[in-house]
Amino acid sequence: MDTPIVNSLEAFWMGFTNNRAFKADPRMFVRAKGMHYFTPDGRAVLDATSGLWCVNAGHGRDKIVAAIARQAAELDYAPAFNLGHPLAFELASRLREVLPPGLDHVFFCNSGSEAVDSALKIALAYQRAAGQGARTRFIGRERGYHGVGFGGISVGGMVANRRTFGALLPGVDHMRHTHGAAAPFTRGQGETGAELADDLERLVGLHGAETIAAVIVEPVAGSTGVLVPPKGYLERLREIATRHGILLIFDEVITGFGRLGAGTAAEYFGVTPDLMCLAKGITNAAVPMGAVAADARIYDAVVNGAPAGIELFHGYTYSGHPLAAAAGLAALEVYAEEGLFARAASLAPYWEDAVHSLKGVKHVVDVRNLGLVGAVELAPREGAPGARAAEVFARCFDAGVLTRYTGETIALSPPLIIEKSQIDEAVGVLGAAIAEVA
C-alpha cells in the first residue's frame, strides 16, 4: 500500500517571506473568483492588490480558463528554438494593438525578472550591432525594483535585495529616486521634481555617453511603495536619452495592461521607450509569462543586420509557451470586450478621493495615487521599522481585505473590475486597521 504524502509546510521554501513566522501562523487561499480569494474555512477576502499586482481582470475568468484547457488538450508544449506554434505569433501580433506605435517586435519569456534581464541583453546586442560595442554600462534608479535576476538586481535600487547578493553586474550606476519631490498627500503627479531626470545628464558627464547602453526605470515605481513620477520627468528622461544615443527601457511589469487607465504607462504619459518589459497582466496571471517589446530599429539592427544564422544568443525553453499564449490572447479579449482599461480610467477619480480620505488618520504621513494604484505611508514605530505596516496588513487580512506592505507603506492595486462599494470597503477596512495599531 502506498504511503500517504504528508503535506508539510516545511518542504516549501517561500521567497520574499518570513518563513518562520508564516509557518507558525499560515495564511492560505484555496479558491478565487472575481474580486475575492477564499480561505480554507470558506472566508472571503477582498483582493485589493490584484494578487501581486497581476490579476487585472479579476480571478477565475471563464474565457481564460477555457482557453487554457483547450490549449492543454491540443498542444501542451512546442519547442521554442527554430520551431514555433501559431498562438505565440498571434499573441505578439495582438500585443501590438496595445503597445505604442513603433514597439513592433515582441520577445517572450516567463516573468518580469526574465523580461528585464532579456531587455538588458537586447540593449547590449543592439549597441554592438550598431557599431557601439563600448556601450556596456547600465543606469538604473535608487529604490527601483526590476525583479530578481542578477541583471535586474544590479540595475535595481532596493537596498536589501542588493546587499544580500554581492556578485552584481559591473559598470552600473544609479540616478536618484523621485520620492519627496512632491509634498506629502499630493494627488497624482507632483508639479515639482522634473529636474531629477537631469541625474542622467550628470552620469553621462561622469562616465561618458559612449559607455552607456541603456537607462531603465519603472514609469511608476511599484514595489518600493508607489512613487509617482513628477510632471515632465519621463519626458525629460526621454529627451536626454535620445540626445546621447542611450536606449530608454520602461519596466512596465506592473503598469502594463490597464493599471493607469491605459494599455501602458507609455501611452498614459505620452512617452515611448525603446524597450518595454511586460509580465503579470499579460495573461491576467493565469499562466506565467513575460515579454520585451522592442522598437523596430532595434530588431532590424540585431536581426536583419546580422550575418546568416542565430542573431541573438538568448532565449528560454518556455518562451511563448502554448498555454501562456492561449491565456494571453484570452486576457486581451477580456480587457477589450469589457473595456477594462477605460473602466480603470473612469474609476480613478473615485479611487483617488477614497485613498486620500485616509489623510488625518493616526500614523498616516503620506498618500500617493495614480490610476488604480495607491499607497498609504505610515510613520515608523520607534525601534521597529516596518512593524506597524506588517501589523496593519495582518489586521486587514483578518478583517477580509488583502493589502500589500513594503517597508512602512501599504500598497493597493485592485483588479480593474472593482466596484465603488468595494473601494469603500477596502479603504474603510484599511483606515480602521491603521487607527487600531499602536
N, C-alpha and C positions, 0 to 999 in steps of 0.2 A: 504494500500500500504506500502511495506517495506521501511523503512528509509534508504537511501543510506549510506554506510560506508564512513566516512571521513578518508582519508589517511593522518594522521597527523604524522609528523616527531617526535613529542614529545612522542609518545607511545613506541617507541623502545629505550631502554637504551643500548647504544653501549659500548662494552668493549674495553679497551686499546685505548680510543678515547677521544679527547676533544669534548664532546658532544655539548657544546655551540657554539664552532667555526664551527663544522661540520654542525649543523642545521642552522646556519646563512649563510653558503655557501656550500651546499652539493655537493659532487662528487658521482655520481651514475653510475652503469653499469646495462644494461638491457639485454645484449646478449654477447656471447663469442663464438669464433670459431678459431681453430688453434692457432696462435700466438697473437691474438688480442681480446681485450674487445671492447664493443661498448657502447657509452653513449646514453642517451635518445634522443639527437638530431642527432644520427647517426654517430658521430665522432669515428674513430678507434683509439684505444690506444694500442700500442705495449706492450705486457706483458713481462717485463724484470725481473719479480720476481716470475714467476710460481704461480701467485695468492698470496699465502702466503707460499712460499717455497714448494708447494704441487702439482701443476698441471704439473707433469714432462713430460707427453706425449702431452701436449697442450690441448686446450679446445674442447669440443663437439665431442669427438671421437666416431664415429658411432658404432664401435663394443661394446664399453662400454655402450652407450645409449641403444642399442638394448638389451643387456644382462639384464640391469636393468628393462626395460619394460617387457621382457618375464618373469622375475622372479616375478615382482609385480603381474602379471596376474595369475601366477601358485601357488605361495606360498608367501604371503606378510609378514608373521611373523610365527616363530615357537618358543616355549618356550626354554630357554637356560639352564634350570636346570633339570637334569635327563631325558631330551629329546633332540633330535637333528634333524638336516636335512643334507642331503648328501653334500651340497656345502661347508659347514663350514669345514668338514673333508677333502674335496678335496682341498680347498684353503690351509689348513695347510700343506697338503702333497706337494702341488706345491711350497709353500714357501721354503721348504727345499732345492729346487733346486737353490734358490737364496742365501740362508744363508750359512755361513761357516760350514764345517763338524763338527758334534757334537751338534749343536744347533737344536735338532731334535724334540722339542715339542713346540707348539705354543698355547699361551693363548690369546684369543681375547677380546678386549674391544672396546671403541668407539672414542678414541682420544689419542694424545700423552700424555696429562696430566694424563689420566687414565692408560696409559701404564706405566708411571713412578711410580705412586702410587702402581700399581699391582706388578711391579718388586721389589719394596721395601718390600712389604708384602711377596712375594715369597722368597726373600732373608732371611727374618726372619723365615719363615716356614722351610726353608732348614736348617738353623743353629740349630733350635730347634730339627728337625728330626735327625740331625747328632749328637745330644747329646751335642750341644754347645749353650744352651739357654741363656747364659750370653752375647753372641754376639748380642747386640741390637743397637749398635752405627752405624751411617752412616757418611761417609766422602764425602762431595761434593767439589766444587771448586768455588772460588771467580769468579764473573761475569758469572757463569753458569746459563743457563735457562733450567728448567725441568718442564715447564707447571705451571698450576695454582692450582692444588690440594695442600692441606696442606703439604703433603709429598714432592711434587715437589718444593714448595716454600722453605721448610725447607732445603733441600739439595742444592737448587739453591743459586746463589750468586748475583742476580740482586737486588741492594740495595733498590730501590723504591718498588719493589714487596714485599720485606721482611718487610720494615718499616711500610707499610700500615696495615699489619695484625700481631699482636703480639703473637697470640696463635700458635706457631710453635712447631714442634716435639722437644722434649728434646734430649740431647745426640748426637747432630750433630755438626761436626766441618768441617772446610774448608781448602783445600790446596790453595796456591797462584795460580793466573791465569798466563797465559804464554805471555800476551801482553807485548811487549817491549823486549822480549828475543832476537828477531832478529832486525837488523837495519831496519829503515823505507825503504819502497819500495823493500823489499825482495820478490823475485819471488818464489811462492810455499813455501815449508818448509824451515825454517831457519836452519843454521848449529849449532847454539848455543842454549842452554836452556834445554837440556835433563835432566840436573840435577834438574830442578824444580820438577820432579817426586819424588825426594827424600823427598819432603814435606810429602808424605805418610809415609815414614820411620820415619820422625820426629813425626808425630801424633801417630804412633804405640808406639814410645818411651814415649809419653806423656800419652796416655790413656791405653796402653796395647793391644796387638793384640787380646787377649781373649775377649775383649769387642766390637770389631768392626765386624759388619756383612758384610758390603759391602762398596765399593767406587764407585761413579757414576760420569762419565764425558761425555761430548759431544766430540767425536773424533775431530771434527771441531766445535768450539763454534759459533753458527749462530746468534741468536737473539741479542747477546751483541755487534755484529759488525764484525763478521767473524774473529775469532782468529785461525790461522793455527798452529797445534802442531809442535814444533821443531823436527828435525830428532832424532829418538831414544827415544823420550819422552814416547810415548804409549807403546813401547816395555819395557821400564824400569818400567813403572807403572804396566804392566802385571807381570813382574818378582817379584816385591815387594809384590804384592797382593797374588800371588801364594805361595810365601815363607811363608807368615804369615796366610794362610788359609782364606784370605779375598776375598769375591766374587767381581769380576770386572763387572760393569754394563756399557754398552755403550748406551747412548741416541742417537739413530740414526733416530730420527723422521725427521730430515732434511736431513741427509747424506744418508739415505737408498734409494734404487731404482734409482741408476744411477747418483746421483748428482756429484760424484767424478770420474765418468767414470768406475765404477764397481758396482756390485749389492749392496754392502755395503761398508762402510768405513773400516770395519774389514777386508774385502777382499783386499781393496786398500792398507792398511797399513801392511797387513800380521799379524795382532794381533787379536786373537779371545777372546771375553769376555765370561763370564759365563752366562750373561743375556743380551739381546738386546731389547731395546724399539723401536717400529716401529709405524708409522702412515702416515699421509699426502700422499705420493706417493703410498702407498699400494693399494689404489683404484683410483689413479690419482685424488683424492679429490672429486670424483663424488658422493660418499656416505660416511659419517663419519665412520671411522674405525681405531682402534689401535690394537697393538698386542705386546706381550712379547714372544720372543724366548728364550727357556731355554736349557741349557746343559742337556744331558741325565741323568747325575748323580744327578742333582737337582730334576728332575722329579721322578727318581727312589726312591730317599730318601723320598720325600714328599708323593708320590702316592703309590708306591709299598711297601714302608716301613711302611705305616700306618695300623692301625687295620681296620677291616671292617667298611664301612660307608663313609661319606663325609671326604675327605682328606684335602681339602683347603677350609676354610670358607670365600670365597671371590668370587665375580662374578657380572655380570651385566645383567639386563633384555635384553639388546640388544647385548650381546656377540655373535659374529659370525652371525649377522643379515642376513637373506637371501638376501636382496638387496645388502648389503655391500659385502657379499661373492661373489655374481654374478659379481659385479663391480670389485672386486679384481682379480678374475680369468680372466676377460676380459682385465684388465690392464696388468697383467703379459703376456698375449698373445700379446698385442700390443708391449710391451717392447721387447719381444723375436723376434717377426716377423719382426720388423723394426730395430732390433739391436741397440736400443737406448742407452744402456749403453756403447757399443763400440763407438757409434757415439759421445757421450759426450767426451770420451777419445780422439778421433781424433780431436775434435774441441778445446780441452783445450789449446794447444799452441797458436792458433789464438786468443782465448779469453784472454789469459794471455797478449799477446802483446797489445791487444786493451785496456784493462783496465789500463795497465801500461803506455799507451800513455798519460794518464792524469797527469803524473808526470810533474811538472813545471807549471801546471795551477794554477792561483791565488787561494789561500786559501788551496790547497791540501797539506797535511802534511804526508800522507802515503797512499799506495795502497797495498792491500793484495789479494791473489787469491789462489785457488786450484780447480782442476776440472772445473766445470761450476758454480763457485761461486766467487764473487768478492766483495771487499769493498773499498770505497774511503773515507778516513777520512779527515775531514776539521778542520781547526783551528777555535776555538770557537770565536764568536763575544763577545767583551768585555761587561760584564754585562748582557748577554742574551744567556746563554748556550743552545745549541740545536736549536736556532732560525735560524741560517744560513742553517743547513741541512733541516729544515722544509720548508724553502723558496725554496731551490733547488728542493725538492720533488714536491712542488706545481708548480714550473715553468716547470719541466719535464712533469707533468701530462697535463698541458695546451698545451705543445708542442707535446703531443701524445705519451709519453713513461711513463709506470708505473715503478717506483722505490720504494724502501722502505728505511725509515730512522730510526735510533735509536741513540739517543744522537747526536753526531756530525758525524756519519758515514752513508753514503749512501750505501746500500747493493743491490747487483744484483744477481739473481739466475734464469736465464731464463729457459723455457721449453727446453728439450733436442732436440726438433725438430727445434730449431732456425737455421737460415741460416747466413752465414758470413755477407751478406749485412745487415741483421737485427742487428747483433752485432755492425757493424759500425754505424748504425742508433742510437741504444741505447746509445752507448758510445759518439757519436757525440752530441746528444741532452743533455746528462748529462754534458759533458765538457762545452758546451755553457751556460747551466744554472748556473754552478758554476762560470764561468767567469763573468756572469752578476750581481751576487749578491754583495752587499756591504760587 
